[in-house]
Amino acid sequence: MNLPGENLIGIYSANEYLTRTNLMKGYLFPKYDTPIAKGKNVVVLGAGNVAMDSARTAMRLGADSVKVVYRRSREEMPAREEELHHAQQEQIEFVLLTNPTQFFGDENGRLTGMECLKMELGEPDASGRRRPVPIEGSEFRIDCDLVVVSVGSNANPLLTNATPDMALNRWGNIVADPVTGKTTKKGVWAGGDIVTGAATVILAMGAGRAAANSMHDYLTIGW
């Protein structure tokens, strides 16, 4: 997020937090050798499905309080309605129309809190949602010892930078045929989030099946 203090100990990306906890069995530490910080006062930044997963995971790991901080209102939260409902059932607190501005830490580099700014909704932006506008002088502090950042992700440029002859769109995602998965580079297919942007596992699986069928045709018929 390019905010002061975002490299303090106790700040995770949602991907790392959920991967360590679930896939790498961090919830069973020390039986499994995957340590995971179990904060008491946890803040999750963002309001999508992954943010709700992170918030509910933090609560189940033993947090005393979990806050979801989001810069728009309840109506603009992108998570599925059932995800929001279940999060509230589990006593997750929604701190809305609020945006972080910086993080604070102690002398050992560990997170102790974050400064936030209150927002109000202005005119719709390019996505059609009303644009959050900062309220001058509305800064306040939230004490926390763990923050999970779940504000969306971009395409990893490692592969695409190494393949300059493959077309990308303006977000850095690979341009691919929506039916076959063919890219602009002969013999190369792509699917999933690197094509569509962040979406579901089911869509990625479907893209893989479609690409596999297209690969079969390529090997038997040609490009």
C-alpha positions in Angstrom: 0.0 0.0 0.0 3.1 2.2 0.1 2.3 3.5 3.6 4.9 4.4 6.3 5.6 1.5 8.6 4.1 -1.2 6.4 7.2 -3.4 6.9 6.8 -3.7 10.6 6.6 -7.1 12.2 2.9 -8.1 12.5 1.8 -7.0 9.0 0.9 -9.8 6.6 -0.5 -9.9 3.1 -3.7 -12.0 3.1 -2.1 -14.5 0.8 0.7 -15.2 3.2 -1.6 -15.2 6.2 -4.1 -17.7 4.8 -1.4 -19.8 3.2 0.6 -20.2 6.4 -2.5 -20.8 8.5 -4.4 -23.3 6.3 -2.3 -24.8 3.5 0.9 -25.0 5.7 -1.1 -26.0 8.8 0.0 -23.0 10.9 -3.1 -23.4 13.0 -1.5 -26.7 14.3 1.8 -25.1 15.3 4.1 -26.5 16.7 2.9 -29.9 15.5 3.5 -28.5 12.0 6.6 -26.3 11.7 4.8 -23.2 10.4 4.7 -20.3 12.8 1.9 -17.8 12.5 1.3 -14.7 14.5 -1.9 -14.9 16.6 -2.8 -11.3 17.2 -5.1 -10.2 20.0 -6.3 -7.0 18.4 -6.4 -7.7 14.6 -7.2 -5.4 11.7 -8.0 -6.6 8.2 -7.7 -4.0 5.5 -10.2 -4.6 2.6 -13.7 -5.9 2.2 -13.6 -8.7 -0.4 -14.2 -12.4 0.2 -10.5 -12.9 1.0 -10.7 -10.2 3.6 -13.7 -11.9 5.3 -11.7 -15.2 5.2 -8.8 -13.5 6.9 -11.0 -11.8 9.5 -12.8 -15.0 10.5 -9.5 -17.0 10.5 -8.0 -14.4 12.9 -11.0 -14.8 15.2 -10.7 -18.6 15.2 -7.0 -18.3 16.0 -7.9 -16.7 19.3 -8.1 -12.9 18.7 -9.9 -10.8 21.3 -11.2 -8.4 18.6 -11.1 -8.3 14.8 -11.9 -5.2 12.8 -12.4 -4.9 9.0 -11.4 -1.5 7.9 -12.8 -0.3 4.6 -12.7 3.0 2.9 -16.3 2.9 1.5 -19.7 2.1 3.0 -21.4 -1.2 3.7 -23.3 -1.1 0.4 -20.0 -0.9 -1.6 -18.3 -3.9 0.1 -17.4 -6.3 -2.7 -17.6 -9.5 -0.6 -20.6 -11.8 -1.2 -23.5 -11.0 1.1 -23.3 -14.4 2.8 -19.6 -13.8 3.6 -20.5 -10.4 5.2 -23.3 -12.0 7.1 -21.2 -14.8 8.5 -18.4 -12.4 9.5 -20.9 -10.3 11.5 -22.2 -13.5 13.1 -18.7 -14.2 14.3 -18.5 -10.7 15.9 -16.2 -9.2 13.3 -16.5 -5.4 13.6 -16.8 -3.3 10.4 -15.0 0.0 10.6 -16.4 1.7 7.4 -15.5 4.9 5.6 -12.0 4.7 7.0 -8.6 4.5 5.3 -5.2 3.7 6.9 -2.5 6.4 6.5 0.4 4.9 8.5 1.5 2.2 10.9 3.2 2.6 14.3 5.7 0.2 15.9 7.7 -0.2 19.1 11.5 -0.1 19.5 11.7 -3.7 18.4 10.0 -3.0 15.1 6.7 -4.7 16.1 3.3 -3.3 15.1 1.5 -1.4 17.9 -1.2 0.5 15.9 -2.2 2.4 12.9 -3.4 5.9 12.0 -6.6 6.2 10.0 -8.5 8.9 8.2 -12.3 9.2 8.0 -13.8 9.3 4.5 -17.0 10.4 2.8 -18.4 9.2 -0.5 -18.2 11.5 -3.5 -19.0 11.0 -7.1 -18.8 7.5 -8.7 -15.3 6.4 -10.0 -14.5 4.3 -13.0 -15.8 1.2 -11.4 -19.2 2.8 -10.8 -18.8 2.9 -7.0 -18.8 6.2 -5.3 -15.3 7.5 -4.8 -14.1 7.9 -1.1 -12.9 11.4 -0.3 -10.8 12.1 2.8 -12.3 14.3 5.6 -9.6 16.8 6.6 -8.6 16.7 10.2 -10.4 13.4 11.0 -7.2 11.3 11.8 -7.6 8.8 14.6 -5.6 5.8 15.9 -6.6 2.1 16.1 -4.4 0.0 18.5 -3.6 -3.4 16.9 -0.8 -6.0 17.0 -1.7 -7.7 13.7 -2.7 -6.3 10.4 -3.7 -8.4 7.3 -3.7 -6.5 4.1 -6.4 -7.7 1.6 -6.8 -4.9 -0.8 -6.5 -6.8 -4.1 -3.4 -8.0 -6.0 -1.7 -7.3 -9.3 -0.2 -9.7 -11.8 3.3 -10.9 -10.8 5.6 -9.4 -13.5 8.3 -12.0 -13.2 6.9 -14.2 -16.0 5.6 -11.4 -18.2 8.8 -9.4 -18.1 10.7 -12.5 -19.3 8.3 -12.9 -22.2 8.2 -9.5 -23.9 6.7 -10.9 -27.1 3.4 -11.9 -25.4 0.7 -9.2 -25.3 -0.5 -7.8 -22.0 -3.5 -5.6 -21.2 -3.2 -2.3 -19.3 -3.3 -4.1 -15.9 -0.4 -6.3 -16.8 -2.5 -9.4 -17.3 -1.9 -11.7 -20.3 -4.2 -11.3 -23.3 -5.7 -14.7 -24.1 -8.6 -15.9 -26.2 -11.5 -16.3 -23.7 -12.6 -19.6 -25.3 -9.3 -21.4 -26.0 -6.8 -19.7 -23.7 -4.4 -19.0 -26.6 -2.1 -16.1 -26.0 -0.5 -14.0 -28.8 2.7 -16.2 -28.4 2.4 -19.4 -30.5 2.3 -22.5 -28.4 1.5 -20.7 -25.2 -1.8 -20.7 -23.3 -2.9 -18.9 -20.2 -5.8 -18.9 -17.9 -7.0 -18.0 -14.4 -6.1 -14.8 -12.5 -3.2 -13.9 -14.8 -5.8 -13.4 -17.6 -8.9 -12.3 -15.8 -7.5 -10.6 -12.7 -8.5 -11.8 -9.3 -11.4 -14.2 -9.6 -12.5 -17.7 -8.3 -10.7 -21.1 -8.3 -13.6 -22.5 -10.3 -13.1 -20.0 -13.1 -9.4 -20.8 -13.1 -10.1 -24.6 -13.2 -12.5 -24.0 -16.1 -9.9 -22.1 -18.0 -7.4 -24.9 -17.5 -9.8 -27.4 -18.9 -10.5 -25.2 -21.9 -6.8 -24.7 -22.5 -6.1 -28.4 -22.3 -8.7 -29.1 -24.9 -7.2 -26.4 -27.1 -3.7 -27.8 -26.6 -5.0 -31.2 -27.7 -6.4 -29.7 -30.9 -3.0 -27.9 -31.5 -1.1 -31.1 -31.2 -3.4 -33.0 -33.5 -4.6 -30.3 -35.9 -2.3 -27.3 -35.6 -2.4 -23.7 -34.3 
